[in-house]
Amino acid sequence: MSTIGDVLLGTAKRLEKVSETPRLDAEILLACALGINRAHLMARLRDAIEVPALFEEYIRRRESYEPLAYILGEWEFFSLRFKCKKPIFVPRPETEILVERVLEELDDLQGRVLDVGAGTGCVGIAIAANNPQVTVVALDKNPDALDLVQTNARLHSVEERVRAVCSDGLSAFSKGGHFDVVCSNPPYVETSVWNDISPVILFHEDSRAILSGIDGLEFIRQLIRDAKGVLRDQGVLAFEIGCGQKDAVYDILLQMGYTCLSSFRDLSGIDRVITARNSCMKW
């Protein structure tokens, strides 16, 4: 009979073609299949094991490039666990920068936040969980995503301060400065690169959460334009962008009369998050 260490070694080799972290993936999935945590698993590497059928199912799914978040049904974001469901976009670590910037702008003060394209709700819920003064409206056009938002809000005990609203864009809101912050992790990938994108995304995640026109800026243009009508004067617009989009996005913001533009880089040195202030001055 094989040991846990043997199983992990063999499984990591199987996953090398689909994952940049094959050994870690194997450890996470075996621990989950056995119903133990990863630390407990690593303490038992020499123990003999009868490989659970569930583990083999997990590995077959991972070999088809399915994200771990869908296999496990949850993922960590901003030190919180979020329920995940295919094909709703999986929370990414670089999006934590967006949460950090919004929390910095709010500075523990009371405020109303609109999270556009909420998906799992990870951005708005993480903001609410880390600032008890905040109320959040989580906006998405996918009813399944909104169900997930409500589930995750209950999971982190912020359901009284996070409201899920079904809407395609900001048409559900009348103009008038309702929000202190509008934030979003929008689609920003050019349609022309879809077939060359990671198989993890290509085969499993919703293209509508990723693709945004010929130049990748279609959704961002709409967001910048519509946010002016719902942000208070000097309210903050904060959103994620793709590699190399900063200058073009700055141009759009300036043309729309936003001020105090700032960009923030991820760990790879890529400009990842933009913040700007709404100005209600007449131009």
Accessible surface in RSA format (square Angstrom, percent):
REM  Atomic radii and reference values for relative SASA: ProtOr
REM  Chains: A
REM  Algorithm: Lee & Richards
REM  Probe-radius: 1.40
REM  Slices: 20
REM RES _ NUM      All-atoms   Total-Side   Main-Chain    Non-polar    All polar
REM                ABS   REL    ABS   REL    ABS   REL    ABS   REL    ABS   REL
RES MET A   1   170.87  88.5  85.47  56.6  85.40 203.3  90.41  76.9  80.46 106.6
RES SER A   2    54.42  46.0  45.69  61.0   8.73  20.1   9.65  20.5  44.77  62.7
RES THR A   3    38.25  27.2  38.25  38.8   0.00   0.0  32.95  44.3   5.29   8.0
RES ILE A   4     0.00   0.0   0.00   0.0   0.00   0.0   0.00   0.0   0.00   0.0
RES GLY A   5    19.28  23.8   0.00   N/A  19.28  23.8  15.93  43.7   3.35   7.5
RES ASP A   6    78.32  54.9  69.26  68.9   9.07  21.4  17.77  41.8  60.55  60.4
RES VAL A   7    18.55  12.2  10.84   9.8   7.70  18.6  18.00  15.6   0.54   1.5
RES LEU A   8     0.00   0.0   0.00   0.0   0.00   0.0   0.00   0.0   0.00   0.0
RES LEU A   9    98.25  54.7  98.25  70.3   0.00   0.0  98.25  69.0   0.00   0.0
RES GLY A  10    34.93  43.1   0.00   N/A  34.93  43.1  31.80  87.3   3.13   7.0
RES THR A  11     7.56   5.4   6.20   6.3   1.36   3.2   0.18   0.2   7.37  11.1
RES ALA A  12    10.98  10.1  10.98  16.9   0.00   0.0  10.98  15.5   0.00   0.0
RES LYS A  13   132.10  64.4 118.69  72.8  13.41  31.9  69.00  62.1  63.10  67.2
RES ARG A  14    87.13  36.6  78.47  40.0   8.65  20.6  49.92  68.2  37.21  22.5
RES LEU A  15     0.00   0.0   0.00   0.0   0.00   0.0   0.00   0.0   0.00   0.0
RES GLU A  16   112.47  64.6  92.45  69.9  20.02  47.7  25.87  50.0  86.59  70.7
RES LYS A  17   140.24  68.4 108.41  66.5  31.83  75.8 106.06  95.5  34.18  36.4
RES VAL A  18    12.96   8.5   1.34   1.2  11.62  28.0   4.70   4.1   8.26  22.4
RES SER A  19    15.46  13.1   1.29   1.7  14.17  32.6   5.84  12.4   9.62  13.5
RES GLU A  20   177.88 102.1 141.85 107.3  36.03  85.8  63.53 122.9 114.35  93.4
RES THR A  21    68.14  48.5  62.46  63.3   5.68  13.5  55.41  74.4  12.74  19.3
RES PRO A  22    27.62  20.1  27.62  25.2   0.00   0.0  27.62  22.8   0.00   0.0
RES ARG A  23    85.08  35.7  84.77  43.2   0.31   0.7  52.21  71.4  32.87  19.9
RES LEU A  24    66.89  37.3  64.13  45.9   2.76   6.9  65.10  45.7   1.79   4.8
RES ASP A  25     2.02   1.4   2.02   2.0   0.00   0.0   0.00   0.0   2.02   2.0
RES ALA A  26     0.00   0.0   0.00   0.0   0.00   0.0   0.00   0.0   0.00   0.0
RES GLU A  27     8.10   4.6   8.10   6.1   0.00   0.0   0.02   0.0   8.07   6.6
RES ILE A  28    40.41  23.0  37.40  27.9   3.01   7.3  38.78  27.9   1.63   4.4
RES LEU A  29     0.00   0.0   0.00   0.0   0.00   0.0   0.00   0.0   0.00   0.0
RES LEU A  30     0.00   0.0   0.00   0.0   0.00   0.0   0.00   0.0   0.00   0.0
RES ALA A  31     4.66   4.3   4.66   7.2   0.00   0.0   4.66   6.6   0.00   0.0
RES CYS A  32    53.28  40.3  33.91  37.8  19.37  45.5  14.18  35.9  39.10  42.2
RES ALA A  33    17.61  16.2   0.00   0.0  17.61  40.1   0.00   0.0  17.61  46.7
RES LEU A  34    53.72  29.9  26.33  18.8  27.39  68.8  30.75  21.6  22.96  61.8
RES GLY A  35    67.89  83.7   0.00   N/A  67.89  83.7  36.05  98.9  31.84  71.3
RES ILE A  36    39.49  22.5  21.51  16.0  17.99  43.4  30.88  22.2   8.61  23.4
RES ASN A  37   100.48  69.3  87.67  84.7  12.81  30.8  41.07  98.8  59.41  57.4
RES ARG A  38   109.37  45.9 104.52  53.3   4.85  11.5  25.60  35.0  83.77  50.8
RES ALA A  39    77.37  71.1  60.64  93.6  16.73  38.0  68.10  95.9   9.26  24.5
RES HIS A  40    85.78  46.9  78.89  54.8   6.88  17.6  55.91  57.6  29.87  34.8
RES LEU A  41     0.00   0.0   0.00   0.0   0.00   0.0   0.00   0.0   0.00   0.0
RES MET A  42    67.08  34.7  54.19  35.9  12.89  30.7  54.56  46.4  12.52  16.6
RES ALA A  43    86.09  79.2  44.20  68.2  41.90  95.3  55.89  78.7  30.20  80.0
RES ARG A  44    73.56  30.9  71.58  36.5   1.99   4.7  19.37  26.5  54.19  32.8
RES LEU A  45    56.42  31.4  52.64  37.7   3.79   9.5  52.64  37.0   3.79  10.2
RES ARG A  46   222.76  93.5 204.12 104.1  18.64  44.4  75.94 103.8 146.82  89.0
RES ASP A  47    60.94  42.7  55.69  55.4   5.25  12.4  14.87  35.0  46.08  46.0
RES ALA A  48    64.39  59.2  39.64  61.2  24.74  56.3  39.64  55.8  24.74  65.5
RES ILE A  49    14.88   8.5   8.13   6.1   6.75  16.3  11.89   8.6   2.99   8.1
RES GLU A  50   141.15  81.0 123.62  93.5  17.53  41.7  44.66  86.4  96.49  78.8
RES VAL A  51    63.75  41.9  43.24  39.1  20.51  49.4  43.24  37.6  20.51  55.6
RES PRO A  52    31.17  22.7  20.60  18.8  10.57  38.4  30.85  25.5   0.32   2.0
RES ALA A  53    88.84  81.7  70.18 108.3  18.66  42.4  77.32 108.9  11.52  30.5
RES LEU A  54    75.27  41.9  69.15  49.5   6.12  15.4  72.15  50.7   3.12   8.4
RES PHE A  55     4.62   2.3   4.62   2.9   0.00   0.0   4.62   2.8   0.00   0.0
RES GLU A  56    55.94  32.1  55.94  42.3   0.00   0.0  29.81  57.7  26.13  21.3
RES GLU A  57    69.86  40.1  69.81  52.8   0.06   0.1  17.76  34.4  52.10  42.5
RES TYR A  58    21.74  10.1  21.74  12.4   0.00   0.0   4.45   3.3  17.29  21.3
RES ILE A  59     0.16   0.1   0.16   0.1   0.00   0.0   0.16   0.1   0.00   0.0
RES ARG A  60   134.78  56.6 126.00  64.2   8.78  20.9  55.23  75.5  79.56  48.2
RES ARG A  61    72.66  30.5  69.46  35.4   3.20   7.6  29.85  40.8  42.81  25.9
RES ARG A  62    20.45   8.6  20.45  10.4   0.00   0.0   0.00   0.0  20.45  12.4
RES GLU A  63    44.33  25.4  33.75  25.5  10.58  25.2  12.54  24.3  31.79  26.0
RES SER A  64    55.25  46.7  43.81  58.5  11.44  26.4  46.03  98.0   9.23  12.9
RES TYR A  65    57.29  26.7  57.29  32.6   0.00   0.0  27.77  20.9  29.51  36.4
RES GLU A  66    14.08   8.1  14.08  10.7   0.00   0.0   0.07   0.1  14.01  11.4
RES PRO A  67    11.22   8.2   8.83   8.0   2.39   8.7  11.22   9.3   0.00   0.0
RES LEU A  68    16.35   9.1  12.78   9.1   3.57   9.0  12.78   9.0   3.57   9.6
RES ALA A  69     1.71   1.6   0.62   1.0   1.09   2.5   0.62   0.9   1.09   2.9
RES TYR A  70    14.36   6.7   1.57   0.9  12.79  33.3   2.37   1.8  11.99  14.8
RES ILE A  71    11.02   6.3   0.00   0.0  11.02  26.6   0.00   0.0  11.02  29.9
RES LEU A  72    37.61  20.9  12.55   9.0  25.06  63.0  13.60   9.6  24.01  64.6
RES GLY A  73    25.56  31.5   0.00   N/A  25.56  31.5  21.72  59.6   3.85   8.6
RES GLU A  74    48.98  28.1  48.98  37.1   0.00   0.0   6.64  12.8  42.33  34.6
RES TRP A  75    69.63  27.9  69.63  33.7   0.00   0.0  54.50  29.1  15.13  24.5
RES GLU A  76    94.76  54.4  81.69  61.8  13.07  31.1  18.70  36.2  76.07  62.1
RES PHE A  77     1.38   0.7   1.10   0.7   0.28   0.7   1.38   0.8   0.00   0.0
RES PHE A  78    40.33  20.2  31.95  19.8   8.38  21.8  36.47  22.1   3.87  11.1
RES SER A  79    99.87  84.4  72.70  97.0  27.17  62.6  35.47  75.5  64.41  90.2
RES LEU A  80    36.98  20.6  34.51  24.7   2.48   6.2  36.98  26.0   0.00   0.0
RES ARG A  81    94.33  39.6  93.89  47.9   0.44   1.0  51.75  70.7  42.58  25.8
RES PHE A  82     0.20   0.1   0.00   0.0   0.20   0.5   0.18   0.1   0.02   0.1
RES LYS A  83    82.08  40.0  82.08  50.4   0.00   0.0  38.68  34.8  43.39  46.2
RES CYS A  84    10.99   8.3   0.00   0.0  10.99  25.8   0.00   0.0  10.99  11.9
RES LYS A  85   103.50  50.5  99.21  60.9   4.30  10.2  66.22  59.6  37.29  39.7
RES LYS A  86    96.41  47.0  80.52  49.4  15.89  37.8  50.50  45.5  45.91  48.9
RES PRO A  87    54.97  40.1  54.97  50.1   0.00   0.0  54.97  45.4   0.00   0.0
RES ILE A  88     8.98   5.1   5.53   4.1   3.45   8.3   8.92   6.4   0.06   0.2
RES PHE A  89    48.68  24.4  43.37  26.9   5.31  13.8  43.37  26.3   5.31  15.2
RES VAL A  90    10.68   7.0  10.67   9.7   0.00   0.0  10.68   9.3   0.00   0.0
RES PRO A  91     7.66   5.6   0.23   0.2   7.44  27.0   5.37   4.4   2.30  14.3
RES ARG A  92    46.84  19.7  45.89  23.4   0.95   2.3  20.47  28.0  26.37  16.0
RES PRO A  93    96.00  70.0  87.36  79.6   8.64  31.4  89.75  74.1   6.25  38.9
RES GLU A  94    51.74  29.7  45.45  34.4   6.29  15.0  13.91  26.9  37.83  30.9
RES THR A  95     1.73   1.2   1.73   1.8   0.00   0.0   1.68   2.3   0.05   0.1
RES GLU A  96    48.42  27.8  48.42  36.6   0.00   0.0   3.22   6.2  45.20  36.9
RES ILE A  97    25.81  14.7  25.81  19.2   0.00   0.0  25.81  18.6   0.00   0.0
RES LEU A  98     0.00   0.0   0.00   0.0   0.00   0.0   0.00   0.0   0.00   0.0
RES VAL A  99     0.00   0.0   0.00   0.0   0.00   0.0   0.00   0.0   0.00   0.0
RES GLU A 100    85.98  49.4  79.59  60.2   6.40  15.2  24.90  48.2  61.08  49.9
RES ARG A 101    59.01  24.8  58.97  30.1   0.04   0.1   2.70   3.7  56.32  34.1
RES VAL A 102     0.00   0.0   0.00   0.0   0.00   0.0   0.00   0.0   0.00   0.0
RES LEU A 103    34.12  19.0  28.35  20.3   5.77  14.5  28.64  20.1   5.47  14.7
RES GLU A 104   111.86  64.2  98.76  74.7  13.10  31.2  20.88  40.4  90.98  74.3
RES GLU A 105    56.59  32.5  30.27  22.9  26.32  62.7   6.48  12.5  50.11  40.9
RES LEU A 106    10.86   6.0   7.56   5.4   3.30   8.3  10.35   7.3   0.50   1.4
RES ASP A 107    97.09  68.0  88.09  87.7   9.00  21.3  16.23  38.2  80.86  80.6
RES ASP A 108   103.56  72.5  93.03  92.6  10.53  24.9  27.74  65.3  75.82  75.6
RES LEU A 109   118.63  66.1 116.88  83.6   1.75   4.4 118.63  83.3   0.00   0.0
RES GLN A 110   147.24  82.3 123.23  90.1  24.02  57.2  28.88  61.5 118.37  89.8
RES GLY A 111     3.84   4.7   0.00   N/A   3.84   4.7   3.06   8.4   0.78   1.7
RES ARG A 112    92.04  38.6  92.04  46.9   0.00   0.0  44.61  61.0  47.43  28.7
RES VAL A 113     0.20   0.1   0.00   0.0   0.20   0.5   0.00   0.0   0.20   0.5
RES LEU A 114     0.00   0.0   0.00   0.0   0.00   0.0   0.00   0.0   0.00   0.0
RES ASP A 115     2.01   1.4   2.01   2.0   0.00   0.0   0.00   0.0   2.01   2.0
RES VAL A 116     5.45   3.6   5.31   4.8   0.14   0.3   5.31   4.6   0.14   0.4
RES GLY A 117    38.49  47.5   0.00   N/A  38.49  47.5  21.38  58.7  17.11  38.3
RES ALA A 118     8.37   7.7   0.00   0.0   8.37  19.0   0.65   0.9   7.72  20.4
RES GLY A 119    11.88  14.6   0.00   N/A  11.88  14.6  11.79  32.3   0.09   0.2
RES THR A 120     2.22   1.6   0.88   0.9   1.34   3.2   0.09   0.1   2.13   3.2
RES GLY A 121     0.41   0.5   0.00   N/A   0.41   0.5   0.34   0.9   0.07   0.2
RES CYS A 122    11.13   8.4  11.13  12.4   0.00   0.0   0.00   0.0  11.13  12.0
RES VAL A 123     6.89   4.5   6.74   6.1   0.16   0.4   6.74   5.9   0.16   0.4
RES GLY A 124     0.73   0.9   0.00   N/A   0.73   0.9   0.73   2.0   0.00   0.0
RES ILE A 125     0.33   0.2   0.30   0.2   0.03   0.1   0.30   0.2   0.03   0.1
RES ALA A 126     0.00   0.0   0.00   0.0   0.00   0.0   0.00   0.0   0.00   0.0
RES ILE A 127     0.00   0.0   0.00   0.0   0.00   0.0   0.00   0.0   0.00   0.0
RES ALA A 128     0.01   0.0   0.00   0.0   0.01   0.0   0.00   0.0   0.01   0.0
RES ALA A 129    41.93  38.6   9.72  15.0  32.21  73.3  12.00  16.9  29.93  79.3
RES ASN A 130    68.18  47.0  45.78  44.2  22.40  53.9   9.68  23.3  58.51  56.5
RES ASN A 131     0.50   0.3   0.50   0.5   0.00   0.0   0.03   0.1   0.47   0.5
RES PRO A 132    97.16  70.8  83.21  75.8  13.95  50.7  83.39  68.8  13.77  85.6
RES GLN A 133    89.27  49.9  80.99  59.2   8.27  19.7  13.77  29.3  75.50  57.3
RES VAL A 134     0.00   0.0   0.00   0.0   0.00   0.0   0.00   0.0   0.00   0.0
RES THR A 135    59.30  42.2  58.26  59.1   1.04   2.5  54.14  72.7   5.17   7.8
RES VAL A 136     3.00   2.0   0.00   0.0   3.00   7.2   0.32   0.3   2.68   7.3
RES VAL A 137     6.58   4.3   6.56   5.9   0.03   0.1   6.56   5.7   0.03   0.1
RES ALA A 138     0.95   0.9   0.95   1.5   0.00   0.0   0.95   1.3   0.00   0.0
RES LEU A 139     1.50   0.8   1.50   1.1   0.00   0.0   1.50   1.1   0.00   0.0
RES ASP A 140    18.56  13.0  16.06  16.0   2.50   5.9   3.02   7.1  15.54  15.5
RES LYS A 141   102.88  50.2  86.56  53.1  16.31  38.8  48.48  43.6  54.40  57.9
RES ASN A 142    31.09  21.4  28.65  27.7   2.44   5.9  13.51  32.5  17.58  17.0
RES PRO A 143    87.01  63.4  85.27  77.7   1.74   6.3  86.27  71.2   0.74   4.6
RES ASP A 144    68.24  47.8  66.94  66.6   1.30   3.1   3.72   8.8  64.52  64.3
RES ALA A 145     1.89   1.7   1.89   2.9   0.00   0.0   1.89   2.7   0.00   0.0
RES LEU A 146    16.25   9.0  16.25  11.6   0.00   0.0  16.25  11.4   0.00   0.0
RES ASP A 147    85.51  59.9  83.03  82.6   2.48   5.9  26.81  63.1  58.71  58.5
RES LEU A 148    15.48   8.6  13.83   9.9   1.66   4.2  15.16  10.6   0.32   0.9
RES VAL A 149     0.54   0.4   0.54   0.5   0.00   0.0   0.54   0.5   0.00   0.0
RES GLN A 150    82.73  46.3  80.05  58.5   2.68   6.4  16.92  36.0  65.81  49.9
RES THR A 151    51.26  36.5  49.51  50.2   1.74   4.2  31.59  42.4  19.67  29.7
RES ASN A 152     0.00   0.0   0.00   0.0   0.00   0.0   0.00   0.0   0.00   0.0
RES ALA A 153     1.29   1.2   1.29   2.0   0.00   0.0   1.29   1.8   0.00   0.0
RES ARG A 154   138.99  58.4 124.38  63.4  14.61  34.8  50.97  69.7  88.02  53.3
RES LEU A 155    85.38  47.6  57.08  40.8  28.31  71.2  64.66  45.4  20.72  55.8
RES HIS A 156    37.65  20.6  20.81  14.5  16.84  43.1  17.16  17.7  20.49  23.8
RES SER A 157    94.95  80.2  68.86  91.9  26.09  60.1  36.66  78.1  58.29  81.7
RES VAL A 158     5.55   3.7   4.02   3.6   1.53   3.7   5.55   4.8   0.00   0.0
RES GLU A 159    78.33  45.0  62.77  47.5  15.56  37.0  24.14  46.7  54.19  44.2
RES GLU A 160   161.49  92.7 128.54  97.2  32.95  78.4  59.71 115.5 101.78  83.1
RES ARG A 161    59.16  24.8  54.38  27.7   4.78  11.4  33.04  45.2  26.11  15.8
RES VAL A 162    12.91   8.5   0.53   0.5  12.38  29.8   1.09   1.0  11.81  32.0
RES ARG A 163   133.73  56.1 129.40  66.0   4.33  10.3  66.19  90.5  67.54  40.9
RES ALA A 164    23.19  21.3   1.13   1.7  22.06  50.2   1.13   1.6  22.06  58.4
RES VAL A 165    24.29  16.0  20.91  18.9   3.38   8.1  24.29  21.1   0.00   0.0
RES CYS A 166    75.03  56.8  50.27  56.1  24.76  58.2  24.37  61.7  50.66  54.6
RES SER A 167    14.13  11.9   2.79   3.7  11.33  26.1  10.12  21.6   4.00   5.6
RES ASP A 168   104.27  73.0  85.95  85.5  18.32  43.3  27.33  64.3  76.94  76.7
RES GLY A 169    23.56  29.1   0.00   N/A  23.56  29.1  16.42  45.0   7.15  16.0
RES LEU A 170    11.55   6.4   6.06   4.3   5.49  13.8   7.08   5.0   4.47  12.0
RES SER A 171   101.34  85.6  60.90  81.3  40.44  93.2  56.18 119.6  45.15  63.3
RES ALA A 172    58.60  53.9  17.74  27.4  40.86  93.0  30.08  42.4  28.52  75.5
RES PHE A 173    35.09  17.6  20.48  12.7  14.61  38.0  23.26  14.1  11.83  33.9
RES SER A 174    80.98  68.4  64.15  85.6  16.83  38.8  54.01 115.0  26.97  37.8
RES LYS A 175   175.57  85.7 151.85  93.2  23.72  56.5  94.70  85.2  80.88  86.1
RES GLY A 176    60.47  74.6   0.00   N/A  60.47  74.6  32.62  89.5  27.85  62.4
RES GLY A 177    30.39  37.5   0.00   N/A  30.39  37.5   7.63  20.9  22.76  51.0
RES HIS A 178    68.16  37.3  54.80  38.1  13.36  34.2  40.31  41.5  27.85  32.4
RES PHE A 179     1.69   0.8   0.82   0.5   0.87   2.3   1.69   1.0   0.00   0.0
RES ASP A 180    32.14  22.5  31.35  31.2   0.78   1.8   4.41  10.4  27.73  27.7
RES VAL A 181     2.14   1.4   2.14   1.9   0.00   0.0   2.14   1.9   0.00   0.0
RES VAL A 182     0.00   0.0   0.00   0.0   0.00   0.0   0.00   0.0   0.00   0.0
RES CYS A 183     0.00   0.0   0.00   0.0   0.00   0.0   0.00   0.0   0.00   0.0
RES SER A 184     0.07   0.1   0.07   0.1   0.00   0.0   0.00   0.0   0.07   0.1
RES ASN A 185    33.25  22.9  20.10  19.4  13.15  31.7   6.79  16.3  26.46  25.6
RES PRO A 186     4.83   3.5   0.00   0.0   4.83  17.5   1.41   1.2   3.42  21.3
RES PRO A 187    14.87  10.8  14.17  12.9   0.70   2.5  14.87  12.3   0.00   0.0
RES TYR A 188    36.36  17.0  33.16  18.9   3.21   8.3  20.09  15.1  16.28  20.1
RES VAL A 189    28.87  19.0  28.04  25.4   0.83   2.0  28.87  25.1   0.00   0.0
RES GLU A 190    63.95  36.7  63.95  48.4   0.00   0.0   7.95  15.4  56.00  45.7
RES THR A 191    64.96  46.2  53.59  54.3  11.37  27.1  40.07  53.8  24.89  37.6
RES SER A 192    94.47  79.8  58.13  77.6  36.34  83.7  55.47 118.1  39.00  54.6
RES VAL A 193    57.88  38.1  57.74  52.3   0.14   0.3  57.75  50.2   0.13   0.4
RES TRP A 194    48.01  19.3  47.78  23.1   0.23   0.5  28.88  15.4  19.13  31.0
RES ASN A 195   124.99  86.2 105.71 102.2  19.28  46.4  26.41  63.6  98.58  95.3
RES ASP A 196   126.11  88.3  91.81  91.4  34.30  81.1  32.03  75.4  94.08  93.8
RES ILE A 197    30.94  17.6  19.20  14.3  11.73  28.3  25.22  18.2   5.71  15.5
RES SER A 198    51.73  43.7  39.96  53.3  11.76  27.1  35.78  76.2  15.94  22.3
RES PRO A 199    47.17  34.4  47.17  43.0   0.00   0.0  47.17  38.9   0.00   0.0
RES VAL A 200    33.07  21.8  33.07  29.9   0.00   0.0  33.07  28.7   0.00   0.0
RES ILE A 201    28.16  16.0  28.16  21.0   0.00   0.0  28.16  20.3   0.00   0.0
RES LEU A 202    48.61  27.1  32.23  23.1  16.37  41.2  32.23  22.6  16.37  44.1
RES PHE A 203   116.98  58.5  89.47  55.4  27.51  71.6  94.84  57.5  22.13  63.3
RES HIS A 204    18.59  10.2  13.22   9.2   5.37  13.7  16.12  16.6   2.47   2.9
RES GLU A 205    10.05   5.8   0.32   0.2   9.74  23.2   0.00   0.0  10.05   8.2
RES ASP A 206    24.70  17.3  19.96  19.9   4.74  11.2   8.20  19.3  16.50  16.5
RES SER A 207    38.70  32.7  35.25  47.0   3.45   7.9   7.01  14.9  31.69  44.4
RES ARG A 208   145.40  61.0 127.36  64.9  18.04  42.9  58.37  79.8  87.03  52.7
RES ALA A 209    35.92  33.0  22.18  34.2  13.74  31.3  28.82  40.6   7.09  18.8
RES ILE A 210     8.41   4.8   5.99   4.5   2.42   5.8   8.39   6.0   0.02   0.0
RES LEU A 211    40.56  22.6  27.81  19.9  12.75  32.0  27.99  19.7  12.56  33.8
RES SER A 212     5.81   4.9   0.17   0.2   5.64  13.0   5.69  12.1   0.12   0.2
RES GLY A 213    14.66  18.1   0.00   N/A  14.66  18.1  10.17  27.9   4.50  10.1
RES ILE A 214   157.63  89.7 146.81 109.4  10.82  26.1 147.27 106.0  10.36  28.1
RES ASP A 215    58.77  41.2  48.07  47.8  10.71  25.3  37.57  88.4  21.20  21.1
RES GLY A 216     0.00   0.0   0.00   N/A   0.00   0.0   0.00   0.0   0.00   0.0
RES LEU A 217     7.96   4.4   7.96   5.7   0.00   0.0   7.96   5.6   0.00   0.0
RES GLU A 218   112.48  64.6 108.19  81.9   4.29  10.2  35.26  68.2  77.22  63.0
RES PHE A 219    62.76  31.4  58.58  36.3   4.18  10.9  62.50  37.9   0.26   0.8
RES ILE A 220     0.00   0.0   0.00   0.0   0.00   0.0   0.00   0.0   0.00   0.0
RES ARG A 221    89.77  37.7  88.61  45.2   1.16   2.8  35.04  47.9  54.73  33.2
RES GLN A 222    78.49  43.9  78.40  57.3   0.09   0.2  31.73  67.5  46.76  35.5
RES LEU A 223     5.40   3.0   0.94   0.7   4.46  11.2   5.04   3.5   0.37   1.0
RES ILE A 224     0.00   0.0   0.00   0.0   0.00   0.0   0.00   0.0   0.00   0.0
RES ARG A 225   119.73  50.3 111.93  57.1   7.80  18.6  48.59  66.4  71.14  43.1
RES ASP A 226    40.18  28.1  30.77  30.6   9.41  22.2  11.90  28.0  28.28  28.2
RES ALA A 227     0.00   0.0   0.00   0.0   0.00   0.0   0.00   0.0   0.00   0.0
RES LYS A 228    50.82  24.8  38.94  23.9  11.87  28.3  39.05  35.1  11.77  12.5
RES GLY A 229    14.73  18.2   0.00   N/A  14.73  18.2  11.25  30.9   3.49   7.8
RES VAL A 230     3.09   2.0   3.09   2.8   0.00   0.0   3.09   2.7   0.00   0.0
RES LEU A 231     3.09   1.7   0.00   0.0   3.09   7.8   0.00   0.0   3.09   8.3
RES ARG A 232    96.87  40.7  94.09  48.0   2.78   6.6  43.06  58.9  53.81  32.6
RES ASP A 233    75.76  53.1  64.23  63.9  11.53  27.3  23.67  55.7  52.09  51.9
RES GLN A 234    71.72  40.1  71.72  52.4   0.00   0.0  39.14  83.3  32.58  24.7
RES GLY A 235     0.00   0.0   0.00   N/A   0.00   0.0   0.00   0.0   0.00   0.0
RES VAL A 236     5.14   3.4   5.14   4.7   0.00   0.0   5.14   4.5   0.00   0.0
RES LEU A 237     0.00   0.0   0.00   0.0   0.00   0.0   0.00   0.0   0.00   0.0
RES ALA A 238     0.19   0.2   0.19   0.3   0.00   0.0   0.19   0.3   0.00   0.0
RES PHE A 239     0.00   0.0   0.00   0.0   0.00   0.0   0.00   0.0   0.00   0.0
RES GLU A 240     3.16   1.8   3.16   2.4   0.00   0.0   0.00   0.0   3.16   2.6
RES ILE A 241     0.21   0.1   0.21   0.2   0.00   0.0   0.21   0.2   0.00   0.0
RES GLY A 242     5.09   6.3   0.00   N/A   5.09   6.3   5.03  13.8   0.06   0.1
RES CYS A 243    96.67  73.1  70.59  78.7  26.08  61.3  23.81  60.3  72.85  78.6
RES GLY A 244    75.96  93.7   0.00   N/A  75.96  93.7  39.50 108.4  36.46  81.7
RES GLN A 245    15.38   8.6  14.55  10.6   0.83   2.0  11.73  25.0   3.65   2.8
RES LYS A 246    59.34  28.9  58.82  36.1   0.52   1.2  17.01  15.3  42.32  45.1
RES ASP A 247   106.38  74.5 103.16 102.7   3.23   7.6  35.55  83.7  70.83  70.6
RES ALA A 248    41.80  38.4  34.38  53.1   7.43  16.9  38.85  54.7   2.95   7.8
RES VAL A 249     0.00   0.0   0.00   0.0   0.00   0.0   0.00   0.0   0.00   0.0
RES TYR A 250    45.91  21.4  45.91  26.1   0.00   0.0  40.48  30.4   5.43   6.7
RES ASP A 251    77.63  54.4  75.55  75.2   2.08   4.9  13.80  32.5  63.83  63.7
RES ILE A 252    23.98  13.6  23.98  17.9   0.00   0.0  23.98  17.3   0.00   0.0
RES LEU A 253     0.00   0.0   0.00   0.0   0.00   0.0   0.00   0.0   0.00   0.0
RES LEU A 254   106.02  59.0  90.14  64.5  15.89  39.9  90.60  63.6  15.42  41.5
RES GLN A 255   148.24  82.9 109.09  79.7  39.15  93.2  47.41 100.9 100.83  76.5
RES MET A 256    61.16  31.7  52.82  35.0   8.34  19.9  29.73  25.3  31.43  41.6
RES GLY A 257     4.31   5.3   0.00   N/A   4.31   5.3   4.08  11.2   0.23   0.5
RES TYR A 258     3.25   1.5   0.00   0.0   3.25   8.5   0.00   0.0   3.25   4.0
RES THR A 259    45.39  32.3  41.95  42.5   3.44   8.2  42.90  57.6   2.49   3.8
RES CYS A 260    84.86  64.2  55.91  62.4  28.95  68.0  29.13  73.8  55.73  60.1
RES LEU A 261    36.76  20.5  10.36   7.4  26.40  66.4  10.36   7.3  26.40  71.1
RES SER A 262    43.83  37.0  39.31  52.5   4.53  10.4  13.89  29.6  29.94  42.0
RES SER A 263    30.90  26.1   8.41  11.2  22.48  51.8   0.00   0.0  30.90  43.3
RES PHE A 264    49.45  24.7  45.76  28.3   3.69   9.6  49.45  30.0   0.00   0.0
RES ARG A 265   161.73  67.9 137.50  70.1  24.24  57.7  33.98  46.4 127.76  77.4
RES ASP A 266    19.99  14.0  10.84  10.8   9.15  21.6   6.72  15.8  13.27  13.2
RES LEU A 267   192.95 107.5 157.24 112.5  35.72  89.8 160.81 112.9  32.15  86.5
RES SER A 268    92.50  78.2  55.61  74.2  36.90  85.0  26.98  57.5  65.52  91.8
RES GLY A 269    42.56  52.5   0.00   N/A  42.56  52.5  25.07  68.8  17.49  39.2
RES ILE A 270    48.64  27.7  44.76  33.3   3.88   9.4  48.64  35.0   0.00   0.0
RES ASP A 271    28.18  19.7  25.57  25.4   2.61   6.2   3.26   7.7  24.91  24.8
RES ARG A 272    25.62  10.8  25.62  13.1   0.00   0.0   0.00   0.0  25.62  15.5
RES VAL A 273     0.01   0.0   0.00   0.0   0.01   0.0   0.00   0.0   0.01   0.0
RES ILE A 274     0.01   0.0   0.01   0.0   0.00   0.0   0.01   0.0   0.00   0.0
RES THR A 275     5.07   3.6   5.07   5.1   0.00   0.0   1.53   2.1   3.54   5.4
RES ALA A 276     1.19   1.1   0.00   0.0   1.19   2.7   0.91   1.3   0.28   0.8
RES ARG A 277    68.19  28.6  68.19  34.8   0.00   0.0  10.69  14.6  57.51  34.9
RES ASN A 278     0.80   0.6   0.80   0.8   0.00   0.0   0.00   0.0   0.80   0.8
RES SER A 279     3.04   2.6   1.47   2.0   1.57   3.6   0.48   1.0   2.56   3.6
RES CYS A 280    75.27  56.9  49.08  54.7  26.19  61.6  34.01  86.2  41.26  44.5
RES MET A 281   138.26  71.6 121.26  80.3  17.00  40.5 100.53  85.5  37.73  50.0
RES LYS A 282   198.82  97.0 171.44 105.2  27.38  65.2 116.19 104.6  82.63  88.0
RES TRP A 283   210.06  84.3 131.15  63.5  78.91 185.3 164.77  87.9  45.29  73.5
END  Absolute sums over single chains surface
CHAIN  1 A    13615.8      10933.9       2681.9       7078.9       6536.9
END  Absolute sums over all chains
TOTAL         13615.8      10933.9       2681.9       7078.9       6536.9
